[in-house]
Amino acid sequence: MGYLTIEKEEYVAAVKIDNPPANALGSYVLEELAAFMEDAEHDPSIRVILLYGEGKFFSAGADIKEFTQVESGAEFSKLAANGQQLFEKIESFSKPVIAAIHGAALGGGLELAMSCHIRIVTENAKLGLPELQLGLVPGFGGTQRLPRYVGQAKALEMMATSEPISGSEAARLGLANKAVQDEMLLHEAKQLAGKMASKSPNTLKAALELLQTSKSEAFHKGMEREAALFGEVFDKQDAKEGIQAFLEKRKPQFKGE
């Protein structure tokens, strides 16, 4: 595997995203993660998965350069649907998945983290969905999962301002389970993973299955609509401007076109 490093110890698989400099979640990274999840499903030596990032970030989001290679809104919608499918698999996985977040979890990075069952963050981590700054909307489930954790008003504020919140605030709002100091992140996450791994795999699977029943029909319809709108806004001129401005490191000039 090229973008993931995996270490197994006492029924815990520690999976490190290693795609410098910001651990961008390009399609190539997501494909590798999907392959790992498929293998882990049937691996009895794995009872809990711990996901974290190499370097300064958990993940700063999607690979924006990859967006410039997409030619149509329909293709962009398909990209969203593929990401949604993987993140839905993670959220409905039969084994607990813990995200250990430091530095930043932005855009697709936060959407990946929200699909995990538990999130441990550093106090100064930055969590946000800044897609509107690019003339886009979240497409990997962000519009549907974020309100479940922070409420609709706070979710709108985070998306409409494109401003992230700190790890400490994320824990206070319920977006994260716990906020810790930087040097304690992996220790706390591994300790939690170890406690879970000591339980019967049968009971872990049963508990996770039962928790999934809390999802409503509206959630799944919302996910379908998110993927559709992900493509629709991509066809607008503002999206082209937002993506180009990001790559050129300048402020976008949106005209509503």
Phi and psi restraints in degrees (value plus and minus 20) as a CYANA .aco file:
   2 GLY   PHI    -115.0   -75.0
   2 GLY   PSI     -50.9   -10.9
   3 TYR   PHI    -135.1   -95.1
   3 TYR   PSI     -21.3    18.7
   4 LEU   PHI    -144.5  -104.5
   4 LEU   PSI     118.5   158.5
   5 THR   PHI    -135.5   -95.5
   5 THR   PSI     107.8   147.8
   6 ILE   PHI    -141.7  -101.7
   6 ILE   PSI     107.6   147.6
   7 GLU   PHI    -145.0  -105.0
   7 GLU   PSI     111.2   151.2
   8 LYS   PHI    -130.5   -90.5
   8 LYS   PSI     114.7   154.7
   9 GLU   PHI    -175.5  -135.5
   9 GLU   PSI     101.4   141.4
  10 GLU   PHI      30.9    70.9
  10 GLU   PSI      32.9    72.9
  11 TYR   PHI      51.2    91.2
  11 TYR   PSI     -11.6    28.4
  12 VAL   PHI    -131.7   -91.7
  12 VAL   PSI     107.3   147.3
  13 ALA   PHI    -121.8   -81.8
  13 ALA   PSI      92.3   132.3
  14 ALA   PHI    -111.0   -71.0
  14 ALA   PSI      94.9   134.9
  15 VAL   PHI    -130.7   -90.7
  15 VAL   PSI      96.2   136.2
  16 LYS   PHI    -123.6   -83.6
  16 LYS   PSI     105.2   145.2
  17 ILE   PHI     -99.8   -59.8
  17 ILE   PSI     101.9   141.9
  18 ASP   PHI    -149.8  -109.8
  18 ASP   PSI      62.2   102.2
  19 ASN   PHI    -155.8  -115.8
  19 ASN   PSI      56.1    96.1
  20 PRO   PHI     -83.6   -43.6
  20 PRO   PSI     134.5   174.5
  21 PRO   PHI    -111.6   -71.6
  21 PRO   PSI     -33.6     6.4
  22 ALA   PHI    -144.1  -104.1
  22 ALA   PSI      -7.4    32.6
  23 ASN   PHI      33.5    73.5
  23 ASN   PSI      25.7    65.7
  24 ALA   PHI     -79.9   -39.9
  24 ALA   PSI     121.5   161.5
  25 LEU   PHI    -114.9   -74.9
  25 LEU   PSI      49.3    89.3
  26 GLY   PHI     -89.0   -49.0
  26 GLY   PSI     147.3   187.3
  27 SER   PHI     -78.2   -38.2
  27 SER   PSI     -52.5   -12.5
  28 TYR   PHI     -85.6   -45.6
  28 TYR   PSI     -55.3   -15.3
  29 VAL   PHI     -92.2   -52.2
  29 VAL   PSI     -63.4   -23.4
  30 LEU   PHI     -84.5   -44.5
  30 LEU   PSI     -57.2   -17.2
  31 GLU   PHI     -83.2   -43.2
  31 GLU   PSI     -59.6   -19.6
  32 GLU   PHI     -88.2   -48.2
  32 GLU   PSI     -59.8   -19.8
  33 LEU   PHI     -85.4   -45.4
  33 LEU   PSI     -60.3   -20.3
  34 ALA   PHI     -82.2   -42.2
  34 ALA   PSI     -61.0   -21.0
  35 ALA   PHI     -84.6   -44.6
  35 ALA   PSI     -60.4   -20.4
  36 PHE   PHI     -83.8   -43.8
  36 PHE   PSI     -64.2   -24.2
  37 MET   PHI     -81.8   -41.8
  37 MET   PSI     -57.5   -17.5
  38 GLU   PHI     -83.4   -43.4
  38 GLU   PSI     -63.5   -23.5
  39 ASP   PHI     -88.1   -48.1
  39 ASP   PSI     -61.0   -21.0
  40 ALA   PHI     -84.5   -44.5
  40 ALA   PSI     -50.2   -10.2
  41 GLU   PHI     -77.1   -37.1
  41 GLU   PSI     -54.9   -14.9
  42 HIS   PHI    -129.3   -89.3
  42 HIS   PSI      -7.7    32.3
  43 ASP   PHI    -120.2   -80.2
  43 ASP   PSI      87.9   127.9
  44 PRO   PHI     -87.4   -47.4
  44 PRO   PSI     -34.6     5.4
  45 SER   PHI    -100.8   -60.8
  45 SER   PSI     -24.6    15.4
  46 ILE   PHI    -135.3   -95.3
  46 ILE   PSI      99.6   139.6
  47 ARG   PHI    -133.1   -93.1
  47 ARG   PSI     -45.7    -5.7
  48 VAL   PHI    -160.3  -120.3
  48 VAL   PSI     122.8   162.8
  49 ILE   PHI    -134.3   -94.3
  49 ILE   PSI     111.7   151.7
  50 LEU   PHI    -134.4   -94.4
  50 LEU   PSI     101.2   141.2
  51 LEU   PHI    -132.2   -92.2
  51 LEU   PSI     107.3   147.3
  52 TYR   PHI    -169.3  -129.3
  52 TYR   PSI     154.4   194.4
  53 GLY   PHI    -134.5   -94.5
  53 GLY   PSI     129.9   169.9
  54 GLU   PHI    -103.7   -63.7
  54 GLU   PSI     131.2   171.2
  55 GLY   PHI      57.4    97.4
  55 GLY   PSI    -159.7  -119.7
  56 LYS   PHI    -108.4   -68.4
  56 LYS   PSI     -29.0    11.0
  57 PHE   PHI    -154.0  -114.0
  57 PHE   PSI     132.6   172.6
  58 PHE   PHI     -90.5   -50.5
  58 PHE   PSI     -82.2   -42.2
  59 SER   PHI    -187.7  -147.7
  59 SER   PSI     107.3   147.3
  60 ALA   PHI    -104.5   -64.5
  60 ALA   PSI     -13.8    26.2
  61 GLY   PHI     100.8   140.8
  61 GLY   PSI    -182.0  -142.0
  62 ALA   PHI     -90.0   -50.0
  62 ALA   PSI     144.8   184.8
  63 ASP   PHI    -103.3   -63.3
  63 ASP   PSI      77.1   117.1
  64 ILE   PHI     -82.6   -42.6
  64 ILE   PSI     -53.0   -13.0
  65 LYS   PHI     -79.5   -39.5
  65 LYS   PSI     -52.2   -12.2
  66 GLU   PHI     -86.1   -46.1
  66 GLU   PSI     -50.0   -10.0
  67 PHE   PHI     -82.3   -42.3
  67 PHE   PSI     -52.5   -12.5
  68 THR   PHI     -89.2   -49.2
  68 THR   PSI     -32.5     7.5
  69 GLN   PHI    -112.3   -72.3
  69 GLN   PSI     -27.8    12.2
  70 VAL   PHI    -103.5   -63.5
  70 VAL   PSI     112.7   152.7
  71 GLU   PHI    -123.0   -83.0
  71 GLU   PSI     -36.3     3.7
  72 SER   PHI    -166.0  -126.0
  72 SER   PSI     139.9   179.9
  73 GLY   PHI     -83.0   -43.0
  73 GLY   PSI     -56.3   -16.3
  74 ALA   PHI     -82.5   -42.5
  74 ALA   PSI     -60.5   -20.5
  75 GLU   PHI     -87.0   -47.0
  75 GLU   PSI     -56.6   -16.6
  76 PHE   PHI     -87.3   -47.3
  76 PHE   PSI     -59.2   -19.2
  77 SER   PHI     -82.8   -42.8
  77 SER   PSI     -58.7   -18.7
  78 LYS   PHI     -85.2   -45.2
  78 LYS   PSI     -58.9   -18.9
  79 LEU   PHI     -79.4   -39.4
  79 LEU   PSI     -63.7   -23.7
  80 ALA   PHI     -83.9   -43.9
  80 ALA   PSI     -64.7   -24.7
  81 ALA   PHI     -81.1   -41.1
  81 ALA   PSI     -58.5   -18.5
  82 ASN   PHI     -85.0   -45.0
  82 ASN   PSI     -63.5   -23.5
  83 GLY   PHI     -84.1   -44.1
  83 GLY   PSI     -62.5   -22.5
  84 GLN   PHI     -79.4   -39.4
  84 GLN   PSI     -61.5   -21.5
  85 GLN   PHI     -81.2   -41.2
  85 GLN   PSI     -63.6   -23.6
  86 LEU   PHI     -86.3   -46.3
  86 LEU   PSI     -64.9   -24.9
  87 PHE   PHI     -89.2   -49.2
  87 PHE   PSI     -51.8   -11.8
  88 GLU   PHI     -86.4   -46.4
  88 GLU   PSI     -57.4   -17.4
  89 LYS   PHI     -82.7   -42.7
  89 LYS   PSI     -60.3   -20.3
  90 ILE   PHI     -85.6   -45.6
  90 ILE   PSI     -65.8   -25.8
  91 GLU   PHI     -85.5   -45.5
  91 GLU   PSI     -52.2   -12.2
  92 SER   PHI    -118.5   -78.5
  92 SER   PSI      -6.1    33.9
  93 PHE   PHI     -83.7   -43.7
  93 PHE   PSI     130.3   170.3
  94 SER   PHI    -101.9   -61.9
  94 SER   PSI     -23.0    17.0
  95 LYS   PHI    -148.4  -108.4
  95 LYS   PSI     122.5   162.5
  96 PRO   PHI     -80.7   -40.7
  96 PRO   PSI     118.7   158.7
  97 VAL   PHI    -140.7  -100.7
  97 VAL   PSI     102.0   142.0
  98 ILE   PHI    -130.5   -90.5
  98 ILE   PSI     111.1   151.1
  99 ALA   PHI    -121.7   -81.7
  99 ALA   PSI     106.3   146.3
 100 ALA   PHI    -125.7   -85.7
 100 ALA   PSI      92.1   132.1
 101 ILE   PHI    -132.2   -92.2
 101 ILE   PSI     103.4   143.4
 102 HIS   PHI    -150.9  -110.9
 102 HIS   PSI     142.2   182.2
 103 GLY   PHI      50.6    90.6
 103 GLY   PSI    -108.4   -68.4
 104 ALA   PHI    -172.8  -132.8
 104 ALA   PSI     120.5   160.5
 105 ALA   PHI    -148.2  -108.2
 105 ALA   PSI      77.8   117.8
 106 LEU   PHI    -141.8  -101.8
 106 LEU   PSI     128.5   168.5
 107 GLY   PHI      34.1    74.1
 107 GLY   PSI    -144.1  -104.1
 108 GLY   PHI     -79.1   -39.1
 108 GLY   PSI     -47.4    -7.4
 109 GLY   PHI     -84.2   -44.2
 109 GLY   PSI     -63.2   -23.2
 110 LEU   PHI     -91.0   -51.0
 110 LEU   PSI     -56.4   -16.4
 111 GLU   PHI     -82.8   -42.8
 111 GLU   PSI     -59.0   -19.0
 112 LEU   PHI     -83.7   -43.7
 112 LEU   PSI     -66.7   -26.7
 113 ALA   PHI     -80.9   -40.9
 113 ALA   PSI     -59.4   -19.4
 114 MET   PHI     -89.0   -49.0
 114 MET   PSI     -42.4    -2.4
 115 SER   PHI     -99.6   -59.6
 115 SER   PSI     -36.4     3.6
 116 CYS   PHI     -93.3   -53.3
 116 CYS   PSI     137.0   177.0
 117 HIS   PHI     -95.0   -55.0
 117 HIS   PSI     -51.1   -11.1
 118 ILE   PHI    -159.6  -119.6
 118 ILE   PSI     124.2   164.2
 119 ARG   PHI    -147.7  -107.7
 119 ARG   PSI     102.6   142.6
 120 ILE   PHI    -129.3   -89.3
 120 ILE   PSI     110.2   150.2
 121 VAL   PHI    -146.5  -106.5
 121 VAL   PSI     137.6   177.6
 122 THR   PHI    -101.2   -61.2
 122 THR   PSI     133.8   173.8
 123 GLU   PHI     -80.4   -40.4
 123 GLU   PSI     -53.9   -13.9
 124 ASN   PHI    -118.9   -78.9
 124 ASN   PSI     -12.6    27.4
 125 ALA   PHI     -81.9   -41.9
 125 ALA   PSI     135.3   175.3
 126 LYS   PHI    -133.8   -93.8
 126 LYS   PSI     103.5   143.5
 127 LEU   PHI    -142.2  -102.2
 127 LEU   PSI     107.1   147.1
 128 GLY   PHI    -188.9  -148.9
 128 GLY   PSI     148.7   188.7
 129 LEU   PHI    -143.6  -103.6
 129 LEU   PSI      69.0   109.0
 130 PRO   PHI    -111.2   -71.2
 130 PRO   PSI      -1.6    38.4
 131 GLU   PHI     -78.6   -38.6
 131 GLU   PSI     -52.7   -12.7
 132 LEU   PHI     -83.1   -43.1
 132 LEU   PSI     -42.7    -2.7
 133 GLN   PHI     -87.2   -47.2
 133 GLN   PSI     -40.3    -0.3
 134 LEU   PHI    -120.3   -80.3
 134 LEU   PSI     -13.5    26.5
 135 GLY   PHI      56.5    96.5
 135 GLY   PSI      -0.3    39.7
 136 LEU   PHI    -141.8  -101.8
 136 LEU   PSI    -198.6  -158.6
 137 VAL   PHI    -146.2  -106.2
 137 VAL   PSI     138.8   178.8
 138 PRO   PHI     -77.9   -37.9
 138 PRO   PSI     123.4   163.4
 139 GLY   PHI    -149.0  -109.0
 139 GLY   PSI     -25.8    14.2
 140 PHE   PHI    -127.5   -87.5
 140 PHE   PSI      13.2    53.2
 141 GLY   PHI      79.9   119.9
 141 GLY   PSI     -19.8    20.2
 142 GLY   PHI     -80.8   -40.8
 142 GLY   PSI     -59.9   -19.9
 143 THR   PHI     -89.0   -49.0
 143 THR   PSI     -41.4    -1.4
 144 GLN   PHI    -116.8   -76.8
 144 GLN   PSI     -53.4   -13.4
 145 ARG   PHI    -106.5   -66.5
 145 ARG   PSI     -59.4   -19.4
 146 LEU   PHI     -77.7   -37.7
 146 LEU   PSI     -65.3   -25.3
 147 PRO   PHI     -82.0   -42.0
 147 PRO   PSI     -46.3    -6.3
 148 ARG   PHI     -85.2   -45.2
 148 ARG   PSI     -47.8    -7.8
 149 TYR   PHI    -117.0   -77.0
 149 TYR   PSI     -60.2   -20.2
 150 VAL   PHI    -133.7   -93.7
 150 VAL   PSI     -25.1    14.9
 151 GLY   PHI      70.4   110.4
 151 GLY   PSI     139.1   179.1
 152 GLN   PHI     -86.5   -46.5
 152 GLN   PSI     -60.2   -20.2
 153 ALA   PHI     -85.0   -45.0
 153 ALA   PSI     -66.9   -26.9
 154 LYS   PHI     -88.0   -48.0
 154 LYS   PSI     -57.6   -17.6
 155 ALA   PHI     -81.6   -41.6
 155 ALA   PSI     -62.8   -22.8
 156 LEU   PHI     -83.7   -43.7
 156 LEU   PSI     -63.1   -23.1
 157 GLU   PHI     -78.9   -38.9
 157 GLU   PSI     -66.2   -26.2
 158 MET   PHI     -84.0   -44.0
 158 MET   PSI     -61.1   -21.1
 159 MET   PHI     -95.9   -55.9
 159 MET   PSI     -63.4   -23.4
 160 ALA   PHI     -93.4   -53.4
 160 ALA   PSI     -47.6    -7.6
 161 THR   PHI    -112.5   -72.5
 161 THR   PSI     -38.2     1.8
 162 SER   PHI      43.2    83.2
 162 SER   PSI      -3.4    36.6
 163 GLU   PHI    -115.7   -75.7
 163 GLU   PSI     110.3   150.3
 164 PRO   PHI     -97.8   -57.8
 164 PRO   PSI     145.1   185.1
 165 ILE   PHI    -130.2   -90.2
 165 ILE   PSI     141.3   181.3
 166 SER   PHI     -99.5   -59.5
 166 SER   PSI     143.7   183.7
 167 GLY   PHI     -79.7   -39.7
 167 GLY   PSI     -58.8   -18.8
 168 SER   PHI     -81.7   -41.7
 168 SER   PSI     -63.8   -23.8
 169 GLU   PHI     -88.5   -48.5
 169 GLU   PSI     -56.2   -16.2
 170 ALA   PHI     -80.0   -40.0
 170 ALA   PSI     -60.5   -20.5
 171 ALA   PHI     -87.8   -47.8
 171 ALA   PSI     -59.2   -19.2
 172 ARG   PHI     -85.4   -45.4
 172 ARG   PSI     -56.7   -16.7
 173 LEU   PHI    -100.9   -60.9
 173 LEU   PSI     -37.6     2.4
 174 GLY   PHI      79.6   119.6
 174 GLY   PSI     -17.3    22.7
 175 LEU   PHI     -92.5   -52.5
 175 LEU   PSI     -50.2   -10.2
 176 ALA   PHI    -140.9  -100.9
 176 ALA   PSI     130.2   170.2
 177 ASN   PHI     -94.1   -54.1
 177 ASN   PSI     -55.7   -15.7
 178 LYS   PHI    -179.3  -139.3
 178 LYS   PSI     122.8   162.8
 179 ALA   PHI    -132.8   -92.8
 179 ALA   PSI     112.3   152.3
 180 VAL   PHI    -153.3  -113.3
 180 VAL   PSI     149.0   189.0
 181 GLN   PHI     -89.9   -49.9
 181 GLN   PSI     133.4   173.4
 182 ASP   PHI     -70.5   -30.5
 182 ASP   PSI     -68.1   -28.1
 183 GLU   PHI     -90.9   -50.9
 183 GLU   PSI     -31.1     8.9
 184 MET   PHI    -121.0   -81.0
 184 MET   PSI     -22.9    17.1
 185 LEU   PHI     -78.4   -38.4
 185 LEU   PSI     -79.0   -39.0
 186 LEU   PHI     -87.5   -47.5
 186 LEU   PSI     -54.1   -14.1
 187 HIS   PHI     -80.0   -40.0
 187 HIS   PSI     -69.4   -29.4
 188 GLU   PHI     -83.9   -43.9
 188 GLU   PSI     -62.8   -22.8
 189 ALA   PHI     -87.2   -47.2
 189 ALA   PSI     -62.1   -22.1
 190 LYS   PHI     -88.3   -48.3
 190 LYS   PSI     -56.5   -16.5
 191 GLN   PHI     -83.4   -43.4
 191 GLN   PSI     -64.0   -24.0
 192 LEU   PHI     -84.3   -44.3
 192 LEU   PSI     -64.2   -24.2
 193 ALA   PHI     -80.2   -40.2
 193 ALA   PSI     -60.1   -20.1
 194 GLY   PHI     -83.8   -43.8
 194 GLY   PSI     -59.7   -19.7
 195 LYS   PHI     -83.0   -43.0
 195 LYS   PSI     -61.7   -21.7
 196 MET   PHI     -88.5   -48.5
 196 MET   PSI     -59.7   -19.7
 197 ALA   PHI     -86.7   -46.7
 197 ALA   PSI     -39.3     0.7
 198 SER   PHI     -97.5   -57.5
 198 SER   PSI     -30.8     9.2
 199 LYS   PHI    -103.4   -63.4
 199 LYS   PSI     143.8   183.8
 200 SER   PHI     -83.9   -43.9
 200 SER   PSI     110.2   150.2
 201 PRO   PHI     -77.2   -37.2
 201 PRO   PSI     -50.8   -10.8
 202 ASN   PHI     -86.1   -46.1
 202 ASN   PSI     -61.7   -21.7
 203 THR   PHI     -94.3   -54.3
 203 THR   PSI     -54.8   -14.8
 204 LEU   PHI     -81.0   -41.0
 204 LEU   PSI     -65.3   -25.3
 205 LYS   PHI     -82.6   -42.6
 205 LYS   PSI     -61.6   -21.6
 206 ALA   PHI     -84.9   -44.9
 206 ALA   PSI     -63.2   -23.2
 207 ALA   PHI     -83.8   -43.8
 207 ALA   PSI     -62.8   -22.8
 208 LEU   PHI     -85.9   -45.9
 208 LEU   PSI     -58.4   -18.4
 209 GLU   PHI     -83.9   -43.9
 209 GLU   PSI     -61.6   -21.6
 210 LEU   PHI     -87.7   -47.7
 210 LEU   PSI     -56.9   -16.9
 211 LEU   PHI     -83.9   -43.9
 211 LEU   PSI     -49.9    -9.9
 212 GLN   PHI     -87.3   -47.3
 212 GLN   PSI     -42.2    -2.2
 213 THR   PHI     -89.2   -49.2
 213 THR   PSI     -31.5     8.5
 214 SER   PHI     -96.2   -56.2
 214 SER   PSI     -32.2     7.8
 215 LYS   PHI     -90.6   -50.6
 215 LYS   PSI     119.6   159.6
 216 SER   PHI    -116.5   -76.5
 216 SER   PSI     146.4   186.4
 217 GLU   PHI     -81.0   -41.0
 217 GLU   PSI     -54.4   -14.4
 218 ALA   PHI     -83.3   -43.3
 218 ALA   PSI     -52.8   -12.8
 219 PHE   PHI     -80.5   -40.5
 219 PHE   PSI     -68.1   -28.1
 220 HIS   PHI     -88.6   -48.6
 220 HIS   PSI     -56.4   -16.4
 221 LYS   PHI     -86.7   -46.7
 221 LYS   PSI     -57.3   -17.3
 222 GLY   PHI     -84.1   -44.1
 222 GLY   PSI     -57.0   -17.0
 223 MET   PHI     -84.5   -44.5
 223 MET   PSI     -61.8   -21.8
 224 GLU   PHI     -83.1   -43.1
 224 GLU   PSI     -62.5   -22.5
 225 ARG   PHI     -88.2   -48.2
 225 ARG   PSI     -56.0   -16.0
 226 GLU   PHI     -80.2   -40.2
 226 GLU   PSI     -65.8   -25.8
 227 ALA   PHI     -82.0   -42.0
 227 ALA   PSI     -59.3   -19.3
 228 ALA   PHI     -85.3   -45.3
 228 ALA   PSI     -66.2   -26.2
 229 LEU   PHI     -90.1   -50.1
 229 LEU   PSI     -48.8    -8.8
 230 PHE   PHI     -75.4   -35.4
 230 PHE   PSI     -62.4   -22.4
 231 GLY   PHI     -95.4   -55.4
 231 GLY   PSI     -58.1   -18.1
 232 GLU   PHI     -83.2   -43.2
 232 GLU   PSI     -63.9   -23.9
 233 VAL   PHI     -91.2   -51.2
 233 VAL   PSI     -46.0    -6.0
 234 PHE   PHI     -83.2   -43.2
 234 PHE   PSI     -50.9   -10.9
 235 ASP   PHI     -96.6   -56.6
 235 ASP   PSI     -27.8    12.2
 236 LYS   PHI    -102.5   -62.5
 236 LYS   PSI     133.7   173.7
 237 GLN   PHI     -84.7   -44.7
 237 GLN   PSI     -53.1   -13.1
 238 ASP   PHI     -79.5   -39.5
 238 ASP   PSI     -55.3   -15.3
 239 ALA   PHI     -86.3   -46.3
 239 ALA   PSI     -62.2   -22.2
 240 LYS   PHI     -81.6   -41.6
 240 LYS   PSI     -62.1   -22.1
 241 GLU   PHI     -84.9   -44.9
 241 GLU   PSI     -63.4   -23.4
 242 GLY   PHI     -83.9   -43.9
 242 GLY   PSI     -63.9   -23.9
 243 ILE   PHI     -85.4   -45.4
 243 ILE   PSI     -64.7   -24.7
 244 GLN   PHI     -84.8   -44.8
 244 GLN   PSI     -59.5   -19.5
 245 ALA   PHI     -84.6   -44.6
 245 ALA   PSI     -58.3   -18.3
 246 PHE   PHI     -82.0   -42.0
 246 PHE   PSI     -66.9   -26.9
 247 LEU   PHI     -87.1   -47.1
 247 LEU   PSI     -49.6    -9.6
 248 GLU   PHI    -111.7   -71.7
 248 GLU   PSI     -19.0    21.0
 249 LYS   PHI      37.4    77.4
 249 LYS   PSI      27.7    67.7
 250 ARG   PHI    -153.7  -113.7
 250 ARG   PSI     147.9   187.9
 251 LYS   PHI     -97.5   -57.5
 251 LYS   PSI     111.4   151.4
 252 PRO   PHI     -92.5   -52.5
 252 PRO   PSI     132.6   172.6
 253 GLN   PHI    -134.6   -94.6
 253 GLN   PSI      73.5   113.5
 254 PHE   PHI    -104.7   -64.7
 254 PHE   PSI     116.0   156.0
 255 LYS   PHI    -138.6   -98.6
 255 LYS   PSI     -15.4    24.6
 256 GLY   PHI      53.7    93.7
 256 GLY   PSI       6.5    46.5
